[in-house]
């Protein structure tokens, strides 16, 4: 009997959202261990290995690391896009009253960290990294708050989820506009044709969600060659999938449910393992106190909470929006700190920001350490804040 109970507990844990966060953390630790061992060169050699196919017309031969960052992450962005559209149609962003506070709080939580970074790095060769501290890692942030269970108001979890979704949308726009190379309009035109096909499929009410992925693959290919970052293709495809406000599972919801586990349990851990293989050097430790390191660290740890809390309370005082039910200043500070967990998206923008490998590694280390600190402090603050309605739940 005890063995069966233990197996059930383990099965429930694996199926919970906490398992994705735990797996992500394990991959980060393993990657750091490997990167600082004798296996470091072997791992880097594997990531640099080119695979794929190419001829004079088709170019699909890239390093494994690029396939992870441009290919697998496009699937991650596909899931993010599906979540954003669902929330706009039927969720926390479906009406102005519901959406206004998390939207404005996310904007405030993106602008303040960027300004802190720009202030510290203005005129330096690291100035391009201003987008790094703007991002929130939705998977890690929600995993941390879910550990608190009923010790925080449910409304606070909903607010953080909505804020993180808007934050992802902001990050997507920043990547598309500021971190893409020169535009090739011929490739973009071919991608546009693919989008027209998807829109027609939507209008014809095609219900099989997987049929939308066929033109989606071609859109990814042409977006990749257009100069706009390939991961944006995932979001574009997501926005064309049909959904509804009823209890009947829509094509969008079917695809979302199919992608949640592969993305959280495979794609994000692989991305984390491939991109946190940081061989720590003395220059990188010193880099934590450089304008680059301080811009990221202060942006995520200080800028995020200030931007989110200040914007939220201004909106509340002006009657523009309403704070989450049963929440107080301490709750909002805790949520702001959890939003400072930049990890996945921040590391991704770090890779796009710099051509100097040392700057990339310094940025990754700053993101990693700051995200860990923000998560721990945020957890403690929210635990201390508690849930005034705990006994009523």
Secondary structure, 3 states (H helix, E strand, C coil): CHHHHHHHHHHHHHHCHHHHHHHHHHHHHHHHHHHCCCCHHHHHHHHHCEEEEECCCCEEEEEHHHHHHHHHHHHHHHHHHHHHHHHHHHCCCCCHHHHHHHHHHHHHHHHHHHHHHHHHHCCCCCHHHHHHHHCCCHHHHHHHHHHCHHHCCHHHHHHHHHHHHHHHHHHHHHHHHHCCCCCCHHHHHHHHHHHHHHHHHHHCCCCCHHHHHHHHHHHHHHHHHHCCCCCHHHHHHHCCCCCCCCCCCCHHHHHHHHHHHHHHHHHHHHHHHHHCCCCCCHHHHHHCCCHHHHHHHHHHHHHHHHHHHHHHHHHHHHCCCCCCCCCCHHHHHHHHHHCCCCHHHHHHHHHHHCCCHHHHHHHHHHHHHHHHHHHHHHHHHHHHHCCCCHHHC
